[in-house]
């Protein structure tokens, strides 16, 4: 699963940076970090919150 995240992050980084390697690497790292944190710390099996008020 992490390989899929890395591939997706690299594709997103390259598309958003218009092939500037430094910016692509920075965007790929940020995208991968966001995906990794969401995958690791989201409590799977619980529904997503749909509103803030109880």
mmCIF file as Biopython writes it, N, C-alpha, C and O atoms, coordinates in Angstrom:
data_model
#
loop_
_atom_site.group_PDB
_atom_site.id
_atom_site.type_symbol
_atom_site.label_atom_id
_atom_site.label_alt_id
_atom_site.label_comp_id
_atom_site.label_asym_id
_atom_site.label_entity_id
_atom_site.label_seq_id
_atom_site.pdbx_PDB_ins_code
_atom_site.Cartn_x
_atom_site.Cartn_y
_atom_site.Cartn_z
_atom_site.occupancy
_atom_site.B_iso_or_equiv
_atom_site.auth_seq_id
_atom_site.auth_asym_id
_atom_site.pdbx_PDB_model_num
ATOM 1   N N  . UNK A ? 1  ? 0.826   -1.190 0.000   1.0 0.0 1  A 1 
ATOM 2   C CA . UNK A ? 1  ? 0.000   0.000  0.000   1.0 0.0 1  A 1 
ATOM 3   C C  . UNK A ? 1  ? 0.868   1.251  0.000   1.0 0.0 1  A 1 
ATOM 4   O O  . UNK A ? 1  ? 0.534   2.241  -0.652  1.0 0.0 1  A 1 
ATOM 5   N N  . UNK A ? 2  ? 1.967   1.210  0.720   1.0 0.0 2  A 1 
ATOM 6   C CA . UNK A ? 2  ? 2.846   2.380  0.752   1.0 0.0 2  A 1 
ATOM 7   C C  . UNK A ? 2  ? 3.480   2.647  -0.611  1.0 0.0 2  A 1 
ATOM 8   O O  . UNK A ? 2  ? 3.746   3.799  -0.951  1.0 0.0 2  A 1 
ATOM 9   N N  . UNK A ? 3  ? 3.724   1.595  -1.395  1.0 0.0 3  A 1 
ATOM 10  C CA . UNK A ? 3  ? 4.256   1.787  -2.743  1.0 0.0 3  A 1 
ATOM 11  C C  . UNK A ? 3  ? 3.242   2.521  -3.624  1.0 0.0 3  A 1 
ATOM 12  O O  . UNK A ? 3  ? 3.617   3.352  -4.451  1.0 0.0 3  A 1 
ATOM 13  N N  . UNK A ? 4  ? 1.963   2.210  -3.443  1.0 0.0 4  A 1 
ATOM 14  C CA . UNK A ? 4  ? 0.917   2.921  -4.184  1.0 0.0 4  A 1 
ATOM 15  C C  . UNK A ? 4  ? 0.877   4.383  -3.765  1.0 0.0 4  A 1 
ATOM 16  O O  . UNK A ? 4  ? 0.737   5.268  -4.609  1.0 0.0 4  A 1 
ATOM 17  N N  . UNK A ? 5  ? 0.998   4.641  -2.471  1.0 0.0 5  A 1 
ATOM 18  C CA . UNK A ? 5  ? 1.043   6.022  -1.991  1.0 0.0 5  A 1 
ATOM 19  C C  . UNK A ? 5  ? 2.228   6.771  -2.591  1.0 0.0 5  A 1 
ATOM 20  O O  . UNK A ? 5  ? 2.083   7.914  -3.025  1.0 0.0 5  A 1 
ATOM 21  N N  . UNK A ? 6  ? 3.404   6.133  -2.618  1.0 0.0 6  A 1 
ATOM 22  C CA . UNK A ? 6  ? 4.598   6.774  -3.169  1.0 0.0 6  A 1 
ATOM 23  C C  . UNK A ? 6  ? 4.424   7.066  -4.659  1.0 0.0 6  A 1 
ATOM 24  O O  . UNK A ? 6  ? 4.794   8.141  -5.131  1.0 0.0 6  A 1 
ATOM 25  N N  . UNK A ? 7  ? 3.865   6.119  -5.392  1.0 0.0 7  A 1 
ATOM 26  C CA . UNK A ? 7  ? 3.628   6.333  -6.822  1.0 0.0 7  A 1 
ATOM 27  C C  . UNK A ? 7  ? 2.648   7.482  -7.037  1.0 0.0 7  A 1 
ATOM 28  O O  . UNK A ? 7  ? 2.899   8.366  -7.855  1.0 0.0 7  A 1 
ATOM 29  N N  . UNK A ? 8  ? 1.545   7.473  -6.315  1.0 0.0 8  A 1 
ATOM 30  C CA . UNK A ? 8  ? 0.538   8.528  -6.450  1.0 0.0 8  A 1 
ATOM 31  C C  . UNK A ? 8  ? 1.125   9.891  -6.087  1.0 0.0 8  A 1 
ATOM 32  O O  . UNK A ? 8  ? 0.865   10.884 -6.767  1.0 0.0 8  A 1 
ATOM 33  N N  . UNK A ? 9  ? 1.916   9.935  -5.017  1.0 0.0 9  A 1 
ATOM 34  C CA . UNK A ? 9  ? 2.524   11.195 -4.592  1.0 0.0 9  A 1 
ATOM 35  C C  . UNK A ? 9  ? 3.490   11.711 -5.652  1.0 0.0 9  A 1 
ATOM 36  O O  . UNK A ? 9  ? 3.551   12.915 -5.900  1.0 0.0 9  A 1 
ATOM 37  N N  . UNK A ? 10 ? 4.239   10.820 -6.276  1.0 0.0 10 A 1 
ATOM 38  C CA . UNK A ? 10 ? 5.170   11.230 -7.316  1.0 0.0 10 A 1 
ATOM 39  C C  . UNK A ? 10 ? 4.438   11.766 -8.542  1.0 0.0 10 A 1 
ATOM 40  O O  . UNK A ? 10 ? 4.846   12.774 -9.120  1.0 0.0 10 A 1 
ATOM 41  N N  . UNK A ? 11 ? 3.375   11.104 -8.933  1.0 0.0 11 A 1 
ATOM 42  C CA . UNK A ? 11 ? 2.593   11.574 -10.085 1.0 0.0 11 A 1 
ATOM 43  C C  . UNK A ? 11 ? 1.995   12.949 -9.799  1.0 0.0 11 A 1 
ATOM 44  O O  . UNK A ? 11 ? 2.054   13.843 -10.643 1.0 0.0 11 A 1 
ATOM 45  N N  . UNK A ? 12 ? 1.425   13.114 -8.620  1.0 0.0 12 A 1 
ATOM 46  C CA . UNK A ? 12 ? 0.834   14.410 -8.258  1.0 0.0 12 A 1 
ATOM 47  C C  . UNK A ? 12 ? 1.907   15.488 -8.212  1.0 0.0 12 A 1 
ATOM 48  O O  . UNK A ? 12 ? 1.695   16.594 -8.709  1.0 0.0 12 A 1 
ATOM 49  N N  . UNK A ? 13 ? 3.055   15.179 -7.623  1.0 0.0 13 A 1 
ATOM 50  C CA . UNK A ? 13 ? 4.140   16.154 -7.554  1.0 0.0 13 A 1 
ATOM 51  C C  . UNK A ? 13 ? 4.620   16.578 -8.924  1.0 0.0 13 A 1 
ATOM 52  O O  . UNK A ? 13 ? 4.856   17.764 -9.156  1.0 0.0 13 A 1 
ATOM 53  N N  . UNK A ? 14 ? 4.770   15.627 -9.841  1.0 0.0 14 A 1 
ATOM 54  C CA . UNK A ? 14 ? 5.218   15.966 -11.195 1.0 0.0 14 A 1 
ATOM 55  C C  . UNK A ? 14 ? 4.174   16.766 -11.962 1.0 0.0 14 A 1 
ATOM 56  O O  . UNK A ? 14 ? 4.523   17.682 -12.707 1.0 0.0 14 A 1 
ATOM 57  N N  . UNK A ? 15 ? 2.918   16.436 -11.791 1.0 0.0 15 A 1 
ATOM 58  C CA . UNK A ? 15 ? 1.874   17.178 -12.502 1.0 0.0 15 A 1 
ATOM 59  C C  . UNK A ? 15 ? 1.751   18.614 -12.003 1.0 0.0 15 A 1 
ATOM 60  O O  . UNK A ? 15 ? 1.562   19.534 -12.798 1.0 0.0 15 A 1 
ATOM 61  N N  . UNK A ? 16 ? 1.857   18.807 -10.705 1.0 0.0 16 A 1 
ATOM 62  C CA . UNK A ? 16 ? 1.678   20.148 -10.144 1.0 0.0 16 A 1 
ATOM 63  C C  . UNK A ? 16 ? 2.897   21.046 -10.289 1.0 0.0 16 A 1 
ATOM 64  O O  . UNK A ? 16 ? 2.776   22.268 -10.212 1.0 0.0 16 A 1 
ATOM 65  N N  . UNK A ? 17 ? 4.074   20.454 -10.500 1.0 0.0 17 A 1 
ATOM 66  C CA . UNK A ? 17 ? 5.290   21.266 -10.558 1.0 0.0 17 A 1 
ATOM 67  C C  . UNK A ? 17 ? 5.732   21.562 -11.978 1.0 0.0 17 A 1 
ATOM 68  O O  . UNK A ? 17 ? 6.714   22.278 -12.175 1.0 0.0 17 A 1 
ATOM 69  N N  . UNK A ? 18 ? 5.040   21.038 -12.967 1.0 0.0 18 A 1 
ATOM 70  C CA . UNK A ? 18 ? 5.392   21.236 -14.373 1.0 0.0 18 A 1 
ATOM 71  C C  . UNK A ? 18 ? 6.839   20.830 -14.642 1.0 0.0 18 A 1 
ATOM 72  O O  . UNK A ? 18 ? 7.587   21.544 -15.310 1.0 0.0 18 A 1 
ATOM 73  N N  . UNK A ? 19 ? 7.222   19.656 -14.104 1.0 0.0 19 A 1 
ATOM 74  C CA . UNK A ? 19 ? 8.520   19.009 -14.309 1.0 0.0 19 A 1 
ATOM 75  C C  . UNK A ? 19 ? 9.717   19.777 -13.754 1.0 0.0 19 A 1 
ATOM 76  O O  . UNK A ? 19 ? 10.826  19.625 -14.268 1.0 0.0 19 A 1 
ATOM 77  N N  . UNK A ? 20 ? 9.528   20.588 -12.732 1.0 0.0 20 A 1 
ATOM 78  C CA . UNK A ? 20 ? 10.652  21.152 -11.980 1.0 0.0 20 A 1 
ATOM 79  C C  . UNK A ? 20 ? 10.990  20.140 -10.886 1.0 0.0 20 A 1 
ATOM 80  O O  . UNK A ? 20 ? 10.172  19.886 -10.002 1.0 0.0 20 A 1 
ATOM 81  N N  . UNK A ? 21 ? 12.180  19.568 -10.942 1.0 0.0 21 A 1 
ATOM 82  C CA . UNK A ? 21 ? 12.507  18.426 -10.086 1.0 0.0 21 A 1 
ATOM 83  C C  . UNK A ? 21 ? 12.471  18.750 -8.595  1.0 0.0 21 A 1 
ATOM 84  O O  . UNK A ? 21 ? 11.966  17.951 -7.806  1.0 0.0 21 A 1 
ATOM 85  N N  . UNK A ? 22 ? 12.991  19.895 -8.200  1.0 0.0 22 A 1 
ATOM 86  C CA . UNK A ? 22 ? 13.015  20.242 -6.782  1.0 0.0 22 A 1 
ATOM 87  C C  . UNK A ? 22 ? 11.613  20.421 -6.216  1.0 0.0 22 A 1 
ATOM 88  O O  . UNK A ? 22 ? 11.290  19.902 -5.147  1.0 0.0 22 A 1 
ATOM 89  N N  . UNK A ? 23 ? 10.803  21.147 -6.932  1.0 0.0 23 A 1 
ATOM 90  C CA . UNK A ? 23 ? 9.426   21.368 -6.493  1.0 0.0 23 A 1 
ATOM 91  C C  . UNK A ? 23 ? 8.623   20.074 -6.527  1.0 0.0 23 A 1 
ATOM 92  O O  . UNK A ? 23 ? 7.782   19.834 -5.661  1.0 0.0 23 A 1 
ATOM 93  N N  . UNK A ? 24 ? 8.886   19.243 -7.534  1.0 0.0 24 A 1 
ATOM 94  C CA . UNK A ? 24 ? 8.196   17.950 -7.623  1.0 0.0 24 A 1 
ATOM 95  C C  . UNK A ? 24 ? 8.532   17.083 -6.422  1.0 0.0 24 A 1 
ATOM 96  O O  . UNK A ? 24 ? 7.653   16.426 -5.864  1.0 0.0 24 A 1 
ATOM 97  N N  . UNK A ? 25 ? 9.799   17.076 -6.020  1.0 0.0 25 A 1 
ATOM 98  C CA . UNK A ? 25 ? 10.195  16.285 -4.854  1.0 0.0 25 A 1 
ATOM 99  C C  . UNK A ? 25 ? 9.534   16.805 -3.587  1.0 0.0 25 A 1 
ATOM 100 O O  . UNK A ? 25 ? 9.088   16.019 -2.751  1.0 0.0 25 A 1 
ATOM 101 N N  . UNK A ? 26 ? 9.468   18.111 -3.439  1.0 0.0 26 A 1 
ATOM 102 C CA . UNK A ? 26 ? 8.829   18.704 -2.264  1.0 0.0 26 A 1 
ATOM 103 C C  . UNK A ? 26 ? 7.332   18.384 -2.232  1.0 0.0 26 A 1 
ATOM 104 O O  . UNK A ? 26 ? 6.802   18.010 -1.186  1.0 0.0 26 A 1 
ATOM 105 N N  . UNK A ? 27 ? 6.660   18.526 -3.351  1.0 0.0 27 A 1 
ATOM 106 C CA . UNK A ? 27 ? 5.229   18.224 -3.405  1.0 0.0 27 A 1 
ATOM 107 C C  . UNK A ? 27 ? 4.963   16.733 -3.204  1.0 0.0 27 A 1 
ATOM 108 O O  . UNK A ? 27 ? 3.985   16.360 -2.555  1.0 0.0 27 A 1 
ATOM 109 N N  . UNK A ? 28 ? 5.825   15.880 -3.756  1.0 0.0 28 A 1 
ATOM 110 C CA . UNK A ? 28 ? 5.657   14.436 -3.578  1.0 0.0 28 A 1 
ATOM 111 C C  . UNK A ? 28 ? 5.836   14.057 -2.110  1.0 0.0 28 A 1 
ATOM 112 O O  . UNK A ? 28 ? 5.087   13.233 -1.584  1.0 0.0 28 A 1 
ATOM 113 N N  . UNK A ? 29 ? 6.821   14.652 -1.454  1.0 0.0 29 A 1 
ATOM 114 C CA . UNK A ? 29 ? 7.037   14.355 -0.039  1.0 0.0 29 A 1 
ATOM 115 C C  . UNK A ? 29 ? 5.849   14.812 0.802   1.0 0.0 29 A 1 
ATOM 116 O O  . UNK A ? 29 ? 5.418   14.095 1.706   1.0 0.0 29 A 1 
ATOM 117 N N  . UNK A ? 30 ? 5.319   15.992 0.514   1.0 0.0 30 A 1 
ATOM 118 C CA . UNK A ? 30 ? 4.165   16.493 1.270   1.0 0.0 30 A 1 
ATOM 119 C C  . UNK A ? 30 ? 2.930   15.633 1.020   1.0 0.0 30 A 1 
ATOM 120 O O  . UNK A ? 30 ? 2.179   15.343 1.951   1.0 0.0 30 A 1 
ATOM 121 N N  . UNK A ? 31 ? 2.716   15.224 -0.227  1.0 0.0 31 A 1 
ATOM 122 C CA . UNK A ? 31 ? 1.573   14.377 -0.550  1.0 0.0 31 A 1 
ATOM 123 C C  . UNK A ? 31 ? 1.694   13.021 0.117   1.0 0.0 31 A 1 
ATOM 124 O O  . UNK A ? 31 ? 0.719   12.505 0.664   1.0 0.0 31 A 1 
ATOM 125 N N  . UNK A ? 32 ? 2.898   12.435 0.075   1.0 0.0 32 A 1 
ATOM 126 C CA . UNK A ? 32 ? 3.103   11.138 0.712   1.0 0.0 32 A 1 
ATOM 127 C C  . UNK A ? 32 ? 2.897   11.236 2.223   1.0 0.0 32 A 1 
ATOM 128 O O  . UNK A ? 32 ? 2.279   10.356 2.822   1.0 0.0 32 A 1 
ATOM 129 N N  . UNK A ? 33 ? 3.408   12.292 2.836   1.0 0.0 33 A 1 
ATOM 130 C CA . UNK A ? 33 ? 3.240   12.460 4.278   1.0 0.0 33 A 1 
ATOM 131 C C  . UNK A ? 33 ? 1.766   12.573 4.650   1.0 0.0 33 A 1 
ATOM 132 O O  . UNK A ? 33 ? 1.329   11.988 5.641   1.0 0.0 33 A 1 
ATOM 133 N N  . UNK A ? 34 ? 1.000   13.322 3.862   1.0 0.0 34 A 1 
ATOM 134 C CA . UNK A ? 34 ? -0.428  13.462 4.139   1.0 0.0 34 A 1 
ATOM 135 C C  . UNK A ? 34 ? -1.150  12.123 3.994   1.0 0.0 34 A 1 
ATOM 136 O O  . UNK A ? 34 ? -1.981  11.774 4.833   1.0 0.0 34 A 1 
ATOM 137 N N  . UNK A ? 35 ? -0.840  11.372 2.938   1.0 0.0 35 A 1 
ATOM 138 C CA . UNK A ? 35 ? -1.466  10.065 2.752   1.0 0.0 35 A 1 
ATOM 139 C C  . UNK A ? 35 ? -1.069  9.092  3.857   1.0 0.0 35 A 1 
ATOM 140 O O  . UNK A ? 35 ? -1.907  8.339  4.353   1.0 0.0 35 A 1 
ATOM 141 N N  . UNK A ? 36 ? 0.195   9.103  4.239   1.0 0.0 36 A 1 
ATOM 142 C CA . UNK A ? 36 ? 0.682   8.194  5.274   1.0 0.0 36 A 1 
ATOM 143 C C  . UNK A ? 36 ? 0.030   8.481  6.619   1.0 0.0 36 A 1 
ATOM 144 O O  . UNK A ? 36 ? -0.393  7.559  7.316   1.0 0.0 36 A 1 
ATOM 145 N N  . UNK A ? 37 ? -0.054  9.749  6.983   1.0 0.0 37 A 1 
ATOM 146 C CA . UNK A ? 37 ? -0.672  10.116 8.259   1.0 0.0 37 A 1 
ATOM 147 C C  . UNK A ? 37 ? -2.156  9.764  8.249   1.0 0.0 37 A 1 
ATOM 148 O O  . UNK A ? 37 ? -2.681  9.253  9.238   1.0 0.0 37 A 1 
ATOM 149 N N  . UNK A ? 38 ? -2.831  10.033 7.138   1.0 0.0 38 A 1 
ATOM 150 C CA . UNK A ? 38 ? -4.255  9.700  7.054   1.0 0.0 38 A 1 
ATOM 151 C C  . UNK A ? 38 ? -4.468  8.194  7.152   1.0 0.0 38 A 1 
ATOM 152 O O  . UNK A ? 38 ? -5.382  7.744  7.842   1.0 0.0 38 A 1 
ATOM 153 N N  . UNK A ? 39 ? -3.632  7.408  6.469   1.0 0.0 39 A 1 
ATOM 154 C CA . UNK A ? 39 ? -3.777  5.955  6.484   1.0 0.0 39 A 1 
ATOM 155 C C  . UNK A ? 39 ? -3.435  5.380  7.854   1.0 0.0 39 A 1 
ATOM 156 O O  . UNK A ? 39 ? -4.099  4.453  8.316   1.0 0.0 39 A 1 
ATOM 157 N N  . UNK A ? 40 ? -2.408  5.918  8.506   1.0 0.0 40 A 1 
ATOM 158 C CA . UNK A ? 40 ? -1.930  5.366  9.771   1.0 0.0 40 A 1 
ATOM 159 C C  . UNK A ? 40 ? -2.821  5.743  10.946  1.0 0.0 40 A 1 
ATOM 160 O O  . UNK A ? 40 ? -3.108  4.906  11.801  1.0 0.0 40 A 1 
ATOM 161 N N  . UNK A ? 41 ? -3.255  6.986  10.994  1.0 0.0 41 A 1 
ATOM 162 C CA . UNK A ? 41 ? -3.929  7.466  12.192  1.0 0.0 41 A 1 
ATOM 163 C C  . UNK A ? 41 ? -5.442  7.552  12.079  1.0 0.0 41 A 1 
ATOM 164 O O  . UNK A ? 41 ? -6.107  7.791  13.087  1.0 0.0 41 A 1 
ATOM 165 N N  . UNK A ? 42 ? -6.014  7.368  10.895  1.0 0.0 42 A 1 
ATOM 166 C CA . UNK A ? 42 ? -7.469  7.377  10.794  1.0 0.0 42 A 1 
ATOM 167 C C  . UNK A ? 42 ? -8.008  6.080  11.374  1.0 0.0 42 A 1 
ATOM 168 O O  . UNK A ? 42 ? -7.546  5.004  10.993  1.0 0.0 42 A 1 
ATOM 169 N N  . UNK A ? 43 ? -8.971  6.151  12.282  1.0 0.0 43 A 1 
ATOM 170 C CA . UNK A ? 43 ? -9.513  4.922  12.871  1.0 0.0 43 A 1 
ATOM 171 C C  . UNK A ? 43 ? -10.400 4.188  11.864  1.0 0.0 43 A 1 
ATOM 172 O O  . UNK A ? 43 ? -11.572 4.522  11.692  1.0 0.0 43 A 1 
ATOM 173 N N  . UNK A ? 44 ? -9.831  3.204  11.217  1.0 0.0 44 A 1 
ATOM 174 C CA . UNK A ? 44 ? -10.563 2.452  10.196  1.0 0.0 44 A 1 
ATOM 175 C C  . UNK A ? 44 ? -11.758 1.746  10.826  1.0 0.0 44 A 1 
ATOM 176 O O  . UNK A ? 44 ? -11.683 1.268  11.957  1.0 0.0 44 A 1 
ATOM 177 N N  . UNK A ? 45 ? -12.832 1.689  10.101  1.0 0.0 45 A 1 
ATOM 178 C CA . UNK A ? 45 ? -14.043 1.046  10.581  1.0 0.0 45 A 1 
ATOM 179 C C  . UNK A ? 45 ? -15.027 2.018  11.198  1.0 0.0 45 A 1 
ATOM 180 O O  . UNK A ? 45 ? -16.176 1.654  11.448  1.0 0.0 45 A 1 
ATOM 181 N N  . UNK A ? 46 ? -14.604 3.240  11.449  1.0 0.0 46 A 1 
ATOM 182 C CA . UNK A ? 46 ? -15.508 4.247  11.990  1.0 0.0 46 A 1 
ATOM 183 C C  . UNK A ? 46 ? -15.973 5.157  10.861  1.0 0.0 46 A 1 
ATOM 184 O O  . UNK A ? 46 ? -15.198 5.438  9.947   1.0 0.0 46 A 1 
ATOM 185 N N  . UNK A ? 47 ? -17.200 5.617  10.899  1.0 0.0 47 A 1 
ATOM 186 C CA . UNK A ? 47 ? -17.674 6.502  9.827   1.0 0.0 47 A 1 
ATOM 187 C C  . UNK A ? 47 ? -16.993 7.860  9.914   1.0 0.0 47 A 1 
ATOM 188 O O  . UNK A ? 47 ? -16.595 8.306  10.991  1.0 0.0 47 A 1 
ATOM 189 N N  . UNK A ? 48 ? -16.867 8.507  8.763   1.0 0.0 48 A 1 
ATOM 190 C CA . UNK A ? 48 ? -16.296 9.844  8.752   1.0 0.0 48 A 1 
ATOM 191 C C  . UNK A ? 48 ? -17.253 10.824 9.405   1.0 0.0 48 A 1 
ATOM 192 O O  . UNK A ? 48 ? -18.468 10.660 9.298   1.0 0.0 48 A 1 
ATOM 193 N N  . UNK A ? 49 ? -16.727 11.850 10.085  1.0 0.0 49 A 1 
ATOM 194 C CA . UNK A ? 49 ? -17.617 12.856 10.665  1.0 0.0 49 A 1 
ATOM 195 C C  . UNK A ? 49 ? -18.288 13.650 9.546   1.0 0.0 49 A 1 
ATOM 196 O O  . UNK A ? 49 ? -17.632 14.073 8.593   1.0 0.0 49 A 1 
ATOM 197 N N  . UNK A ? 50 ? -19.589 13.845 9.670   1.0 0.0 50 A 1 
ATOM 198 C CA . UNK A ? 50 ? -20.314 14.547 8.612   1.0 0.0 50 A 1 
ATOM 199 C C  . UNK A ? 50 ? -20.694 15.971 9.018   1.0 0.0 50 A 1 
ATOM 200 O O  . UNK A ? 50 ? -21.036 16.791 8.167   1.0 0.0 50 A 1 
ATOM 201 N N  . UNK A ? 51 ? -20.633 16.262 10.323  1.0 0.0 51 A 1 
ATOM 202 C CA . UNK A ? 51 ? -20.891 17.617 10.773  1.0 0.0 51 A 1 
ATOM 203 C C  . UNK A ? 51 ? -20.192 17.828 12.119  1.0 0.0 51 A 1 
ATOM 204 O O  . UNK A ? 51 ? -19.868 16.869 12.821  1.0 0.0 51 A 1 
ATOM 205 N N  . UNK A ? 52 ? -19.968 19.089 12.463  1.0 0.0 52 A 1 
ATOM 206 C CA . UNK A ? 52 ? -19.232 19.411 13.673  1.0 0.0 52 A 1 
ATOM 207 C C  . UNK A ? 52 ? -20.119 19.443 14.909  1.0 0.0 52 A 1 
ATOM 208 O O  . UNK A ? 52 ? -19.672 19.076 15.996  1.0 0.0 52 A 1 
ATOM 209 N N  . UNK A ? 53 ? -21.371 19.875 14.762  1.0 0.0 53 A 1 
ATOM 210 C CA . UNK A ? 53 ? -22.262 19.990 15.906  1.0 0.0 53 A 1 
ATOM 211 C C  . UNK A ? 53 ? -22.808 18.609 16.289  1.0 0.0 53 A 1 
ATOM 212 O O  . UNK A ? 53 ? -23.065 17.784 15.412  1.0 0.0 53 A 1 
ATOM 213 N N  . UNK A ? 54 ? -22.988 18.349 17.591  1.0 0.0 54 A 1 
ATOM 214 C CA . UNK A ? 54 ? -23.516 17.039 18.016  1.0 0.0 54 A 1 
ATOM 215 C C  . UNK A ? 54 ? -24.981 16.838 17.671  1.0 0.0 54 A 1 
ATOM 216 O O  . UNK A ? 54 ? -25.547 15.786 17.970  1.0 0.0 54 A 1 
#
